């Protein structure tokens, strides 16, 4: 898909105002459930896209139609309750964002398959076929967002998850270079250097979700 693919651009805008806010909302929700209301007090426990969008991350999503990010949700691990350690709480909070994208991808793929069944049963297409394509594309972009955010480099979620498994001193050393890593990440995203490995991983996840929603095909085969 090229940068001037207007159809995909339209779907990317839908993802921009739905999936990215949902990603950050999930972070805020998980932190709140673990006892930290920092994000909630700053109005981030909200699906309003204006509260979450990051100009650079939004631009990256529009340019690549695959990879981007929103404004990070503030989290104070010291406010987590005693059910979890600070590091475990941070890992769970970080995991919630990509998990939200995976759930949205799963729901989008499920909707696309249901629409396919409806089209076969009614022998019609038209608007339904367009909607089906929109849902498939939304599923694909959400999968890419989940995989991208799970990269184990700061400031992405994958790094915060990784820190649960490594010594604190190692995390501190890496975070000293976070700004440099952020710039390098921008260059890699814009240049397309990450496309091959990220698309490989995204395709694996997409196939997994496709398998999970395969029951729709089975039901359709029994009905039709």
C-alpha positions in Angstrom: 0.0 0.0 0.0 1.5 3.3 -1.1 1.4 6.6 0.7 -1.1 7.9 -1.8 -3.5 5.0 -1.5 -6.5 7.2 -0.5 -8.7 4.2 0.5 -6.2 3.0 3.0 -5.5 6.5 4.0 -9.2 6.9 5.0 -9.1 3.7 7.1 -5.8 4.9 8.7 -7.6 8.0 9.8 -10.3 5.8 11.4 -7.6 3.9 13.2 -6.0 7.2 14.2 -9.1 8.3 16.1 -10.1 5.0 17.5 -7.3 2.5 17.9 -4.6 4.8 19.2 -6.9 6.3 21.8 -8.0 2.8 22.8 -4.4 1.8 23.2 -3.7 4.6 25.6 -7.0 4.2 27.3 -6.1 0.6 28.0 -2.9 1.8 29.7 -4.8 4.2 31.8 -7.5 1.7 32.7 -5.0 -1.0 33.7 -3.0 1.5 35.9 -6.3 2.6 37.5 -7.3 -1.0 38.2 -3.9 -1.5 39.9 -4.4 1.5 42.1 -2.7 4.3 40.2 -5.2 7.1 39.3 -2.5 9.5 37.9 -3.8 9.1 34.3 -7.4 9.3 35.4 -6.8 12.6 37.2 -5.2 14.0 34.1 -8.2 13.1 31.9 -6.6 10.2 30.1 -9.1 7.5 31.2 -11.1 8.6 28.2 -11.5 7.5 24.6 -11.5 11.1 23.3 -8.7 11.1 20.6 -7.8 14.7 21.3 -6.6 13.7 24.8 -4.3 11.1 23.4 -2.9 11.9 20.0 0.8 12.7 19.6 1.6 14.8 16.5 4.7 12.9 15.5 3.2 9.5 16.2 0.1 10.4 14.3 2.2 11.6 11.4 4.1 8.3 11.4 0.9 6.3 11.2 -0.4 8.4 8.3 2.9 8.2 6.4 3.5 4.5 6.9 -0.2 3.4 7.3 1.1 0.8 9.6 3.2 2.1 12.5 2.6 4.9 15.0 2.0 5.9 18.6 0.0 8.2 20.8 0.9 10.5 23.7 2.3 8.3 26.6 0.0 7.9 29.5 1.5 9.1 32.8 1.9 6.2 35.3 3.2 6.4 38.9 4.2 2.9 39.9 4.5 4.0 43.5 0.7 4.3 43.7 0.1 0.6 42.7 -1.6 -1.3 45.4 0.0 -4.3 47.2 -1.3 -6.9 44.8 1.6 -6.3 42.5 5.1 -5.0 42.7 6.0 -1.8 40.9 7.8 -3.6 38.1 5.0 -6.1 37.6 2.5 -3.3 37.6 4.4 -1.4 35.0 4.7 -4.5 32.8 1.0 -5.2 33.0 0.1 -1.6 32.3 2.4 -1.6 29.3 1.0 -4.9 28.0 -2.5 -3.5 28.1 -2.0 -1.1 25.2 -0.9 -3.7 22.6 -3.5 -6.1 24.0 -6.2 -3.5 23.2 -4.9 -3.4 19.6 -5.0 -7.2 19.3 -8.6 -7.2 20.6 -9.6 -4.6 18.1 -8.0 -6.5 15.4 -9.8 -9.7 16.4 -13.2 -7.9 16.5 -12.5 -6.2 13.1 -11.6 -9.6 11.6 -14.7 -11.2 13.1 -16.9 -8.4 11.7 -15.3 -8.9 8.2 -16.0 -12.6 8.3 -19.6 -12.1 9.4 -20.1 -9.6 6.6 -18.8 -12.2 4.1 -21.4 -14.7 5.4 -24.1 -12.1 5.0 -23.0 -11.3 1.4 -23.0 -15.0 0.6 -26.4 -15.6 2.1 -28.0 -12.6 0.4 -26.0 -12.8 -2.8 -25.2 -9.1 -2.5 -22.1 -7.1 -2.3 -21.9 -3.3 -2.9 -21.6 -1.4 0.4 -21.1 -4.6 2.4 -18.0 -5.5 0.4 -16.6 -2.1 1.1 -17.3 -2.4 4.8 -15.7 -5.8 4.8 -12.5 -4.4 3.2 -12.5 -1.6 5.8 -12.7 -4.1 8.7 -9.9 -6.3 7.2 -7.7 -3.3 6.8 -8.4 -2.1 10.3 -7.5 -5.5 11.6 -4.3 -5.5 9.7 -3.3 -2.0 10.9 -4.1 -2.9 14.5 -2.0 -6.0 14.3 0.9 -3.9 13.0 0.4 -1.4 15.8 0.5 -4.1 18.4 3.7 -5.7 17.0 5.4 -2.3 16.6 4.6 -1.3 20.2 6.0 -4.6 21.5 9.4 -3.8 20.2 11.8 -4.0 23.2 13.2 -0.5 22.9 12.3 2.7 24.8 9.9 4.5 24.7 7.7 1.6 23.4 5.7 -0.7 25.5 7.8 -3.7 24.7 10.7 -2.2 26.6 8.6 -1.6 29.8 7.5 -5.2 29.6 11.1 -6.4 29.1 12.2 -4.5 32.2 10.2 -6.9 34.4 12.6 -9.6 33.4 16.0 -7.8 33.5 18.0 -6.1 36.3 17.0 -2.6 37.2 20.5 -1.3 36.6 20.3 -2.5 33.0 17.0 -0.6 32.5 18.6 2.5 34.0 21.5 2.4 31.6 19.3 1.9 28.5 17.0 4.7 29.5 19.9 7.1 29.7 20.0 6.9 25.9 16.2 7.0 25.4 16.2 10.3 23.4 18.8 9.0 21.0 17.0 5.7 20.6 13.8 7.6 19.9 15.4 9.5 17.1 16.9 6.3 15.6 13.5 4.7 15.8 11.9 7.6 13.9 14.6 7.3 11.2 14.1 3.5 10.9 10.3 3.9 10.7 10.4 6.6 8.0 13.1 4.9 6.0 11.2 1.6 6.0 14.1 -0.3 7.4 11.8 -2.0 9.9 9.2 -3.0 7.4 10.4 -6.6 6.6 10.8 -7.9 10.2 7.7 -6.1 11.5 5.5 -7.3 8.6 6.8 -10.8 9.1 5.8 -10.7 12.7 2.5 -9.0 11.9 1.6 -11.6 9.3 2.2 -14.3 11.9 -0.1 -12.6 14.4 -2.7 -11.9 11.7 -2.7 -15.6 10.8 -3.2 -16.5 14.4 -6.2 -14.2 14.7 -7.6 -15.6 11.4 -7.4 -19.0 12.9 -9.2 -18.0 16.1 -12.1 -16.5 14.0 -12.2 -19.6 11.8 -15.4 -20.8 13.6 -17.3 -18.3 11.5 -16.2 -20.1 8.3 -17.3 -23.4 9.9 -20.7 -22.1 10.8 -21.1 -20.5 7.4 -20.3 -23.9 5.8 -23.0 -25.5 7.8 -25.6 -22.9 6.9 -24.8 -22.4 3.2 
